[in-house]
Amino acid sequence: MHRLIILFATVLLLVTACAPQRHMVREPVAPVAGGHTMEGTASWYGEKFHGRRTANGEIYDMHLLTAAHKTLPFHTLVRVTRLDSGRTVMVRINDRGPFVAGRIVDLSFAAARRLGMTEDGTAVVRLEAVSADLPLPPPPAAGVRVQAGAFSICDNALVLVRKLSAAFGVEFAVESENGIHRVFSPLLKRGDAEILCRRLRAAGIEAFMREAF
């Protein structure tokens, strides 16, 4: 009997040693089928993260229709519907988040504006995964941005953003770093950036172009 117990224990150890080990996998292995839905609170993120890398390696552009989700595969197209108004927007998942309890998606500024939630900050939404089997998007085209000002007081930068966006038909934004608040145009083709620079300078604004990274 004692020899049988030893033999059983030996076999158990061998099976355990040969069994595959579980590892934490951050990304889903299988795509989510189209039609997958969920409801909850959406938030949005913008200027603080504009120009930084997302979880899938892209450069975050707050003016594009993208979103962060905790588990949906990257490049999943998701239809987001605001439940209290019925307004909808289609976004592509390219980041991870939100990291606040009770929220199910973080939208880009552009997507949040389509839903009319930039002032409130959050909204109750329904998410519907339209497609998760998509090719990777092409790498972002090289381009430049136009810097139209730099301020030590953020409110002054925001005032300029509102004025320039209204006057020139371009959605300027503020990027803050080390206490300096810079006013930038979105990513533009070089020719368009040169034209915008000339228009700004003609209006008395010391604008110049900066290469996007």
N, C-alpha and C positions, 0 to 999 in steps of 0.2 A: 504493500500500500504506500509506504514511504517513497519507494522508487517511482511509483506512478505519479505521485504529487510532484516530485522533482522533474520528471519528464514533462508533465503538463506545464509547469512553470517555465521550463526552458523553451518549449514551443511558443508560449505566450509572449515571452521576451523577443523571440525572433520575429514573430508577426508584428509586434509593436514597432520594432526597429525598422522593418521593411515598409511599414505603412507610410503613405504620403503625408508630409507635414503640412499643416494649415498655415497660411501666411495672410496677413492683412492686405487685401487688395483694394486700392483706393478707387479704381475705375471699374465700372460694370464690365463684365466680360461679354455678355450677350446684349444685343441692342434691344431697346424697348419697342414693342410693337406699336404701330400707329393706332391711335384711338385711346391710348392710356390717358386717363384723366385724374385730376386731383383738385381739391379746393382748399384755399387758405389765404393767408395774408402775404401780399407782395410788398416789397420795398424797392428802393432804387439807389444807385450809386453813380457819382458823376465826377466832378472836378478833381477831387482828392486822388482819384485813381486814373484819371485821364493820362494816357501816355505810358502807363506801366504795363508790365506783362501780365496776361491772364494765366490761369492755371494750365491752359493748353498751349502756351507759348506765343500767342498772338499779342499784339500791342492793343491795349484797350482804347477804344475810341468811343467816347460817350455819345457821339452823334450817329452811331450806327445802331441798328435794331438787334441787339444781343442781350443775353441774360446769363446769370449764374444760377446753377442748380446743384444740389448736393449729390445726386445720384444719376440723373439722366446722362446718357453718353454725349460726349462732345459732338457738335454739329447736328444734334437733333433739332428739327424745326418744331416749335411749340406755338400753338395759338393761345394767347392770353386774353381772357374776357373779364372785364370789370363787371361784377355782378350787380352793382347798384345802378349802373348806367347802360350796360350792354355794349359799351365801347370795346373794340377788339384790336389787337396788334399781333403780328407774326414775328417771332424772335428766333434767333439761333443760339443754342447753348455753347458758350466758349469759355466759361469760367466756373469756379466752384463757390458755393455759398447758398443762401446767406448764413451767417454764423450767429444769428440771434434766435433764441427760442421762439417758436410759434410762427415763424415765417418760412414760406416754401420756395420763394424765388426772389432774386435780386435783379431788377431790370436796369438796363442802361437809361441814361437821361432821355434819349430820344424816344425809347419805348414808353417810359413813364409819362412823357409829355403827350404821346398819342392817347394814353388812357386818362389824361387830365388829372394826374395824381402827384405832380411835382410839388404843389403847395402843401398838400396834406401829408406827403411823405410815404404813406402806406394806403393800401386798398385791398378789399377782399376780392379775390379773383378765382377763376377756374382755368387750369392748365390742361391743354389737350395736345399730346404728342402726335404731330401729324406724320412725321417720318423720322426714323432713326438710322436708316440705311442710306447715307448720303456720302458722296465723295468729299474729300478734303477740299476746302476752299483754296483758291490760288493764293500765293503769298502776296501781301499787300504791296501795291505799287509804290515805288519810291516817290517821294514828294517833299514839299516844303510847307512850312506854316509861316504866317506873318505875325510878328510880334508888334503890337500897337501901343504898348505901355507897360510900365512896371511901377508898383506902388508898395509902400510900407504899410498902408492901411487898406484892408481888404474891401471895405465899403466903397472906397474910391475906385477900385478896380471894377467892382460890380456896376457902378454907375456908368463907367465907360463902356462896359460890355453891352448894357442896355442901349446906350446911345448909338454905338457903332452897328449893332445888330439891326436896329431900326433904320439907320441911315443908309447902310450899304447892302442890306439883304443877305448878310453872311452871319452865321451863328458863331459869334465869338464866345470864348469861355475863359475862365480864370484858372491858372495853375499856380499853386502856392508851394514854395519851398524855402526853408531857412528864413522865414519871415518876409519874403519878397513875393508879391502877388502879381504875376505877369498875365497880360491879356493877349490871347492867341486866337488866330483864325483856325478853322478845321484844316486838315491835311488837304493841300491843293496841288494841282499840276504846276510846274514851274511858271509856265506862261500866265496862268490865271493868278498866281501869287504876285508876279511882277506887275500885272495890271492893278491888282488890289493895292499893292504898295504905292504905286503912282497916285491912285485916287486918294489914299489916306494922306500922303504927303501934300497933295494939293489942298487938302482940308486943314493943313497945319499940324498934322500928327506925325511924329518922328517914328515912322514904321520901318521895319527891315525884315528880311527873310531869314529863317532858321531851318537848317536841314532837319528833317524828321529822322528818328533812329528806329 
